[in-house]
Amino acid sequence: MLYTTREPDPAHIGFLDDLAGSDIGQGYKRRALAALDLRPGLTVLDVGCGPGSDLPALAEQVTDRGRIVGVDLWEGMVDEARARTAHLPWVEVQVGDAQQLPLPDAAVDRARADRVVQHVAEPTAVFAELRRVLRPGGRAVIVEPDRDSLVIDGNPAANLAYNRFVCERRVRNPRVGRELGRLAEDAGLRVETVLADAPVIRDFDAADRLLNLRRTLRRAVRYGYLDEAAADRWLTELRTGRFLASSILFIAVLTRP
C-alpha cells in the first residue's frame, strides 16, 4: 500500500490552502462552521488542524473570551499553524494524534475534524476520543468525502479505474463519509443530522488543483490501474472537452449525550 507515515512535504500546505480558498472549500466550510454553533467563551478543538487554515475563523467566533485548541500529527503543520495564529493568544496548537488526543476528559464544548478520519488507522478510535473530550451536551462536526463517489464526465471505464486506484492505494478509509453516522453511534455519540454536499466543478484546471487529477492519474498508470495510452486519451479528453466533475462530501453533526 502507498499509505505514508512521513510528514507531508511543504507543497501539501499549499494544496490545503488552495482548497480552503476555493469556492468549493469555502462553501462547505461555511456550512460546517454554522453547524458548530459557536459563540463567545466556548472552548473549541480542531482535530487535524493542518497549517491552521481554519483556526482564525474559529477564533473570531469564540472571541478572546474563548479558547481554540488545534491538534495535528505533523510538527511541520503545527509550526505553520502557530506562526499563522501568533497574533491570537487564545489559540494554541500542539502535536497530537486524532486517535489519542492530548486533552483531558470533558475538556471542550465543540470539536471539528475536516477530512481527517479518511487518513487514520482506526476511525473508531477518533470517535471514541471525541466522545471522551467533549463535555456533556457538546457538539462535534465531522467532514469527510466519499472517494468512491467521484464522477467525471467522459470515459466511464477510466473514471472507474481512477476511483479504484484512489480507494485501494491512496486513502486508508476512502468511503468513510458514508459511514460517519454509524461510527458516531457506535461510539456513543448522538447523530443530530448528516448533510451532503455534491459541488460541481466545470473547469479542468480547478479540478486538477483540488483533486490532483494529473498526478494521481500518472500514479494509477504506474501501478497498473490504467495503461498509459488510455490515460493519455482520457486526460486529453478532459483537458479539451466540456469538463464536469463532482463527488459527495458528508457533514455529520454530532452531540455527546
C-alpha positions in Angstrom: 0.0 0.0 0.0 1.1 3.6 -0.5 0.0 5.0 2.8 2.8 7.0 4.3 3.8 7.9 7.8 6.2 10.6 6.6 5.4 14.2 7.3 3.8 15.8 4.3 6.1 18.0 2.1 5.6 21.8 2.0 3.6 21.5 -1.2 0.9 19.9 0.8 0.4 23.1 2.8 -0.2 24.9 -0.5 -2.7 22.3 -1.5 -4.6 22.7 1.7 -4.6 26.5 1.4 -5.8 26.2 -2.2 -8.7 24.0 -1.1 -9.6 26.3 1.8 -9.6 29.3 -0.5 -11.6 27.8 -3.3 -15.3 28.3 -3.8 -15.9 24.7 -3.0 -13.8 24.8 0.1 -15.3 28.0 1.4 -18.8 26.7 0.7 -18.6 23.5 2.7 -16.5 25.1 5.4 -19.2 27.8 6.0 -21.8 25.1 6.3 -19.7 23.2 8.8 -18.9 26.3 10.8 -22.5 27.2 11.0 -23.3 23.7 12.2 -20.8 24.0 15.1 -23.0 26.8 16.6 -20.1 28.7 18.1 -20.4 31.7 20.4 -18.1 33.8 22.6 -16.5 31.9 25.5 -16.6 28.4 24.2 -13.6 26.0 24.0 -13.2 24.5 20.6 -11.0 21.7 19.4 -9.8 21.5 15.7 -8.6 17.9 15.1 -6.1 17.7 12.3 -5.8 21.4 12.0 -3.1 21.3 9.4 -1.4 24.6 8.7 -4.2 26.4 10.6 -6.3 27.4 7.6 -9.5 27.4 9.7 -8.2 28.5 13.1 -8.7 32.2 12.6 -12.4 31.8 11.7 -12.9 29.7 14.8 -11.1 32.2 17.0 -13.2 35.0 15.6 -16.4 33.2 16.6 -15.4 32.5 20.2 -13.5 35.8 20.7 -10.8 36.2 23.3 -13.2 35.0 25.9 -12.9 31.5 24.5 -10.2 29.1 23.6 -9.2 27.3 20.4 -7.0 24.2 20.5 -5.5 22.9 17.3 -4.1 19.4 17.1 -2.1 17.9 14.3 0.1 14.9 13.9 2.8 16.6 12.0 5.3 19.0 13.6 5.7 21.0 10.3 1.9 21.6 10.2 1.9 22.6 13.9 4.8 25.1 13.4 3.0 26.7 10.4 -0.3 26.9 12.3 1.4 28.5 15.3 3.0 31.1 13.1 -0.3 32.0 11.5 -2.1 32.4 14.8 0.7 34.1 16.8 -1.5 37.2 16.9 -4.3 35.3 18.5 -3.2 34.4 22.1 -6.4 32.4 22.8 -5.3 29.9 20.1 -2.9 27.1 21.0 -1.6 24.4 18.6 0.1 21.2 19.7 1.3 17.9 18.2 -1.2 15.1 18.8 -2.9 12.1 17.3 -6.6 12.2 16.5 -6.8 8.6 17.8 -5.3 9.6 21.2 -6.0 13.3 21.8 -3.7 15.2 24.2 -6.6 16.6 26.2 -8.3 15.6 29.4 -11.8 14.2 29.6 -14.7 16.6 29.1 -12.4 19.4 28.1 -14.1 21.1 25.1 -17.5 22.4 24.2 -17.1 21.9 20.4 -14.9 19.8 18.2 -14.4 19.6 14.4 -12.4 17.3 12.1 -12.3 18.3 8.4 -11.3 15.5 6.1 -9.1 13.8 8.8 -10.8 10.4 9.5 -10.2 9.1 6.0 -6.5 9.0 6.8 -6.3 7.4 10.3 -5.6 3.8 11.0 -8.5 3.3 13.4 -11.6 5.5 12.7 -13.4 4.1 15.7 -10.7 5.5 18.0 -11.3 9.0 16.7 -15.0 8.9 17.6 -14.3 7.4 21.0 -11.8 10.2 21.6 -14.3 12.8 20.5 -16.8 11.5 23.0 -14.2 11.4 25.7 -13.0 15.1 25.3 -16.5 16.6 24.7 -18.4 17.9 27.6 -22.0 16.6 28.1 -24.1 18.4 25.5 -21.0 19.3 23.5 -21.1 19.2 19.7 -18.8 17.8 17.0 -18.9 18.4 13.3 -17.1 15.9 11.1 -16.5 16.4 7.4 -15.4 13.5 5.1 -15.6 12.7 1.4 -16.7 9.5 -0.2 -13.8 8.9 -2.5 -15.7 6.3 -4.5 -18.4 8.8 -5.5 -16.2 10.9 -7.8 -17.8 11.2 -11.2 -16.1 12.8 -14.2 -17.9 13.2 -17.5 -16.1 11.3 -20.2 -14.7 7.8 -20.4 -16.6 5.8 -17.6 -14.1 2.9 -17.6 -11.2 5.3 -17.0 -13.2 7.1 -14.2 -13.9 3.7 -12.5 -10.2 2.7 -12.8 -9.1 6.0 -11.3 -11.5 5.7 -8.4 -10.4 2.1 -7.8 -6.8 3.2 -7.6 -7.6 6.0 -5.1 -9.7 3.7 -2.9 -7.3 0.8 -3.0 -3.9 2.5 -2.9 -4.1 6.2 -1.9 -6.6 6.6 1.0 -6.9 4.4 4.1 -10.7 4.9 4.6 -12.0 6.1 1.2 -15.7 5.5 1.9 -15.7 6.8 5.5 -18.1 9.7 4.6 -21.0 7.3 4.2 -20.0 5.6 7.5 -20.0 8.7 9.7 -23.4 8.1 11.3 -22.7 4.5 12.2 -19.3 5.2 13.6 -20.6 8.0 15.7 -23.5 6.0 17.2 -21.2 3.0 17.9 -19.0 5.4 20.0 -22.0 6.6 22.0 -22.5 9.9 20.2 -25.9 11.2 19.1 -26.3 11.9 15.4 -28.2 15.2 15.0 -28.0 15.1 11.2 -25.8 14.1 8.3 -25.7 16.6 5.5 -24.3 16.0 2.0 -22.6 18.4 -0.4 -22.0 17.5 -4.1 -20.3 20.5 -5.6 -19.8 20.5 -9.4 -16.5 21.6 -11.0 -16.7 22.8 -14.6 -13.1 23.8 -15.1 -10.3 21.2 -15.6 -7.5 23.3 -14.1 -9.5 23.9 -11.0 -10.3 20.2 -10.7 -6.6 19.4 -11.2 -5.6 21.7 -8.4 -8.3 20.4 -6.0 -8.1 16.7 -6.8 -4.5 16.3 -8.1 -6.0 14.7 -11.2 -2.9 14.5 -13.4 -0.6 13.5 -10.6 -3.0 10.8 -9.3 -3.7 9.5 -12.9 0.1 9.0 -13.5 0.4 7.1 -10.3 -2.6 4.9 -11.3 -0.8 4.1 -14.6 2.4 3.3 -12.7 0.5 0.8 -10.5 -1.3 -0.8 -13.5 -4.8 0.5 -13.0 -4.8 2.1 -16.5 -2.4 1.7 -19.4 -0.5 4.8 -20.4 -2.3 5.2 -23.8 -5.7 5.0 -22.2 -4.7 7.5 -19.6 -3.4 9.9 -22.2 -6.6 9.7 -24.2 -8.7 10.3 -21.1 -6.5 13.2 -20.0 -6.7 14.8 -23.4 -10.5 14.4 -23.4 -10.8 16.0 -20.0 -8.5 18.9 -20.9 -10.1 19.8 -24.2 -13.7 18.8 -23.7 -16.6 20.2 -21.8 -15.4 19.3 -18.3 -17.6 18.3 -15.4 -16.8 16.5 -12.2 -18.5 16.1 -8.8 -18.3 14.0 -5.7 -20.1 13.7 -2.4 -18.9 15.3 0.8 -20.7 14.3 4.0 -21.0 16.6 7.1 -22.1 14.9 10.3 -23.4 16.9 13.2 -23.0 15.0 16.5 -23.6 15.7 20.2 -22.4 14.0 23.3 -25.4 12.9 25.5 
